[in-house]
Amino acid sequence: MRRILILVSLTALMVGAVAWTVGRIRSLRKSPPAVTVRIDNQEDESNVFAGHPLILSVFLSRTAPSPALHIGGASSPWYSYIHVKTLEAGKPVVLNWTVLGKPYTLDVTTDANGHLVGGRVDTSEGAVLDGSARTYSAQFAISPEDSAKLSAGRYTARAVLKPPLWPPWNWTGAIASHEVSFTILSQPAAADQELDRIADSAQFYLNAGRFEDALRMAAQLKDRAPQKTRSWILFGDALNGLGRNQDALGAYSQALELAAKANLDESPDYILMRWHEMKEKVSQTRKSP
């Protein structure tokens, strides 16, 4: 009799677990995670000269209050489940989209009327999607050297979120974002467009942690446009990344001088912050025995 009771209990537990899993999957099918994208900060289309970096911003969110959904963790971050698919003239094309910088989470708090009352940013590897106003953001990019190899023409891209293999009670099937388009232009760029290409490439390499490449591009920009504040900021950031504190301090000092002469409406907070940071590092180095 006891064995029968145990068998009945185990059967009931198994049936309940299956029913719960099926119900959860059905609920997730009705309100799956939302994946949206922007191409080079544009809603749906961008024109790019060959040799410019190309950035696809991917946003992962969820508005349904239940069930809560967990994706990824330290060993397999949430953005590892996202893949960028690209088409050229309707045919798949393999492009080297890589994660740029550190993906982050924007968690905002609103009042009863939906007004913003607070927020925080963190870089958690796992995503928790529930009824909160939490959005996960990652940038997938094509490097300047890979962009230079692309044939002129129109491409479309979309981000695809694939379901984790575990746990089994997640949604089924991949979830794709809307498509965005970018056109690679091959004609020679005007002088100001070439400066933008160099600056954007330097910023790309900084975000990718490729400081030698960033310094090379920033030095080109500084030599071509020494009167531009941005030239010296990028030059200083690259030197900073390489640990050349004294040289970085000089670059930020030059950027501050140019900013002061330009009578900017906004305070150059970023330059001041970096200048103070480098000044402190240089001072500590001089005090060291």
C-alpha positions in Angstrom: 0.0 0.0 0.0 2.8 2.3 0.9 4.5 1.7 -2.4 1.3 2.5 -4.2 1.0 5.8 -2.3 4.5 6.7 -3.2 4.0 5.8 -6.9 0.8 7.9 -7.0 2.5 10.9 -5.3 5.5 10.7 -7.8 3.1 10.5 -10.7 1.1 13.5 -9.5 4.3 15.5 -9.1 5.4 14.6 -12.6 2.0 15.4 -14.1 2.0 18.7 -12.2 5.6 19.6 -13.4 4.6 18.8 -17.0 1.4 20.9 -16.7 3.4 23.8 -15.2 6.0 23.6 -17.9 3.4 23.5 -20.7 1.5 26.4 -19.2 4.7 28.5 -18.8 5.8 27.8 -22.4 2.3 28.8 -23.7 2.4 32.0 -21.7 5.9 32.8 -23.1 4.6 32.2 -26.6 1.9 34.8 -26.0 4.3 37.4 -24.6 7.9 36.5 -25.6 10.9 38.8 -24.9 11.1 41.8 -27.1 14.2 42.3 -29.3 14.7 45.7 -31.0 17.6 47.2 -32.9 19.1 50.4 -34.1 21.7 50.8 -36.8 24.3 53.5 -36.2 21.8 55.2 -33.9 19.3 55.3 -36.8 15.9 53.7 -36.5 15.9 51.6 -39.6 18.5 52.7 -42.3 22.0 54.0 -42.5 24.5 55.0 -45.2 28.1 54.0 -44.5 31.3 54.6 -46.4 33.5 51.5 -46.7 36.1 51.6 -44.0 33.7 53.1 -41.4 32.9 51.1 -38.4 29.3 49.9 -38.3 27.4 49.4 -35.0 24.1 47.6 -34.4 22.6 48.4 -31.0 20.5 45.5 -29.7 17.9 46.0 -26.9 16.3 43.1 -24.9 13.3 43.8 -22.7 10.0 42.4 -21.5 6.8 44.2 -20.5 4.5 41.3 -19.5 4.3 40.9 -15.7 4.6 37.1 -15.7 6.2 34.7 -15.9 9.7 36.1 -15.1 12.4 35.0 -17.4 16.1 34.4 -16.7 18.6 34.3 -19.6 22.3 33.6 -19.2 24.8 34.0 -16.4 28.5 34.3 -15.7 29.5 31.3 -17.9 27.2 32.2 -20.8 26.1 35.9 -20.7 22.7 36.9 -22.0 24.1 38.6 -25.1 25.8 35.3 -26.1 22.3 34.1 -27.1 22.0 36.9 -29.6 23.2 36.5 -33.2 23.1 39.0 -36.0 21.9 37.7 -39.3 22.7 39.7 -42.5 21.4 39.5 -46.0 22.6 41.0 -49.2 20.2 41.1 -52.1 18.0 38.6 -50.2 20.8 36.1 -49.7 22.6 35.3 -46.4 26.0 36.8 -46.1 28.5 36.0 -43.3 29.8 39.2 -41.6 32.0 39.4 -38.5 29.7 41.0 -36.0 31.4 41.2 -32.6 30.3 42.5 -29.3 31.7 46.0 -28.8 32.5 47.2 -25.3 30.6 46.0 -22.2 26.9 45.3 -22.5 24.8 46.9 -19.8 21.4 47.0 -18.1 19.3 50.1 -17.6 16.9 49.6 -14.7 14.5 52.5 -14.2 11.9 53.2 -11.5 8.7 55.0 -12.1 5.9 56.3 -9.9 2.2 55.4 -10.1 1.8 57.9 -13.0 4.6 56.4 -15.0 7.0 59.2 -14.3 10.7 58.5 -13.9 11.9 58.7 -10.3 15.2 56.9 -10.4 17.4 54.5 -12.3 20.7 52.6 -12.3 23.1 51.0 -14.7 24.9 47.8 -14.2 26.8 45.2 -16.2 25.3 41.9 -15.0 25.9 38.9 -17.2 22.5 37.4 -16.6 19.2 39.0 -17.8 16.1 38.9 -15.7 13.0 39.8 -17.7 9.9 40.5 -15.8 7.3 43.3 -15.5 9.9 45.9 -14.5 11.1 48.6 -16.8 14.5 46.9 -17.3 16.3 47.0 -20.6 19.4 45.1 -21.6 21.6 46.7 -24.3 24.6 45.4 -26.3 26.4 46.7 -29.3 27.4 44.4 -32.1 29.9 45.9 -34.5 31.8 45.4 -37.8 35.3 46.8 -37.5 36.7 49.4 -39.9 39.0 46.8 -41.6 36.1 44.4 -42.1 33.8 47.2 -43.4 36.5 48.1 -45.9 36.2 44.6 -47.4 32.4 44.9 -48.0 31.1 45.3 -51.5 29.1 48.4 -52.2 25.4 47.8 -52.0 22.5 47.5 -49.7 22.4 45.0 -46.8 19.7 44.2 -44.2 20.4 42.9 -40.7 18.4 41.7 -37.7 19.2 40.4 -34.3 18.0 36.9 -33.3 17.6 35.7 -29.7 18.0 31.9 -29.5 16.4 30.1 -26.5 18.8 28.6 -24.0 19.0 24.8 -23.9 18.4 24.9 -20.2 16.1 25.2 -18.4 13.7 23.5 -20.8 10.7 25.6 -19.7 11.8 28.7 -21.7 10.1 29.8 -24.9 10.5 27.7 -28.1 11.9 29.0 -31.4 14.2 32.0 -32.1 12.9 35.5 -31.6 13.9 38.0 -34.3 14.0 41.8 -34.2 12.7 43.9 -37.1 15.1 44.4 -40.0 17.3 47.4 -40.4 19.2 48.3 -43.6 22.6 49.8 -44.3 24.1 50.8 -47.6 27.8 50.5 -48.1 29.1 53.4 -50.3 32.4 53.0 -52.1 32.9 56.5 -53.7 35.6 58.6 -52.1 34.5 60.6 -49.1 34.7 64.4 -48.8 37.4 65.8 -46.5 35.0 66.2 -43.5 33.6 62.7 -44.0 37.2 61.3 -44.0 37.8 63.1 -40.7 34.6 61.5 -39.3 35.8 58.1 -40.5 39.1 58.5 -38.7 37.4 59.7 -35.6 34.8 57.0 -35.6 37.5 54.4 -36.2 39.5 55.7 -33.3 36.5 55.6 -31.0 35.7 52.0 -32.2 39.2 50.8 -31.3 38.9 52.5 -27.9 35.7 50.8 -27.1 37.1 47.5 -28.4 40.2 47.9 -26.1 42.5 48.0 -29.1 44.5 51.0 -27.9 47.5 50.7 -30.3 45.0 50.9 -33.2 43.2 53.7 -31.5 46.4 55.7 -31.0 47.3 55.3 -34.7 43.9 56.6 -35.8 43.8 59.4 -33.2 47.3 60.5 -34.2 46.1 60.8 -37.9 43.1 62.9 -36.7 45.3 65.1 -34.6 47.7 65.8 -37.4 44.8 66.6 -39.9 42.7 68.5 -37.5 44.8 69.8 -34.6 42.3 72.6 -33.9 39.5 70.1 -33.1 38.9 69.4 -29.4 37.8 65.8 -30.3 41.2 65.1 -31.9 43.0 65.7 -28.6 40.4 63.9 -26.5 40.7 60.7 -28.6 44.5 61.1 -28.6 44.5 61.4 -24.8 42.1 58.4 -24.4 44.3 56.2 -26.5 47.4 57.2 -24.5 45.5 56.7 -21.3 44.6 53.2 -22.4 48.2 52.4 -23.1 49.2 53.7 -19.6 51.2 56.7 -21.0 49.9 59.0 -18.3 52.2 61.9 -18.8 51.5 62.1 -22.6 47.8 61.7 -21.9 47.9 64.6 -19.5 49.4 66.7 -22.2 46.8 65.7 -24.7 43.9 66.5 -22.2 45.6 69.8 -21.4 45.5 70.7 -25.1 41.9 69.7 -25.3 41.0 71.9 -22.4 42.8 74.9 -23.9 40.9 74.4 -27.2 37.6 74.0 -25.4 38.2 77.2 -23.5 39.0 79.1 -26.7 35.8 77.7 -28.4 33.6 79.3 -25.6 31.5 76.1 -25.4 28.0 76.5 -24.0 28.5 73.2 -22.1 31.1 72.5 -19.5 33.8 70.1 -20.8 33.1 67.7 -17.9 34.7 64.7 -19.6 37.9 66.4 -20.4 38.2 67.8 -16.9 37.5 64.4 -15.4 40.2 62.8 -17.5 42.6 65.7 -16.9 42.3 65.3 -13.1 42.6 61.5 -13.4 45.9 61.8 -15.3 47.2 64.6 -13.1 46.7 62.4 -10.0 48.3 59.4 -11.7 51.3 61.4 -12.8 51.6 62.9 -9.3 51.5 59.4 -7.7 54.2 58.2 -10.1 56.5 61.1 -9.1 56.0 60.4 -5.4 56.8 56.7 -5.8 60.4 55.7 -4.9 
